[in-house]
Amino acid sequence: MPKLISFDIDGTLEVGDPPGVITMDMVREVQEAGYLIGSCSDRTISTQQRLWEEHGITVEFTVLKHNLGDVAARFEAEEYLHIGDTDLDLQVSQAAGFRFIPVDDAPGLMWGINGEHRQ
């Protein structure tokens, strides 16, 4: 059974405003390793979808932050993770039953998903 990772955008992804430490290449590697991925943000659904399309990444979901619980209801996964940078990310993660990963800890989590070491 796959694991699922939800990404906040602003302050989390390199394309956010402000930019975060998670690169789009990291997201691609996680997806290639078999994780279900998507975004959970304060940005509109159409803005989230456009962002992923602009970077050539097909995601399983895009939801508004307060709807993170809907993702767990839609997808069966071994583990549900949300990566973000704010207390609100922590709160919505906990309310939805997701494990919260602070963005600063995420590169270590993603390091070696495909057996590779990052610089």
ZINOR-V253734 format. One record per run of one state. SS is the DSSP state (helix for helix, strand for strand, loop for the rest). FROM is the first residue (numbers start at 0). TO is the last residue. If there is no record, write none. Layout:
ss={SS | SS}
from={FROM | FROM}
to={TO | TO}
//
This chain:
ss={loop | strand | loop | strand | loop | strand | loop | helix | loop | strand | loop | helix | loop | strand | helix | loop | strand | loop | helix | loop | strand | helix | loop}
from={0 | 3 | 7 | 12 | 13 | 21 | 22 | 23 | 32 | 35 | 41 | 44 | 54 | 60 | 64 | 74 | 79 | 84 | 86 | 96 | 98 | 102 | 110}
to={2 | 6 | 11 | 12 | 20 | 21 | 22 | 31 | 34 | 40 | 43 | 53 | 59 | 63 | 73 | 78 | 83 | 85 | 95 | 97 | 101 | 109 | 118}
//
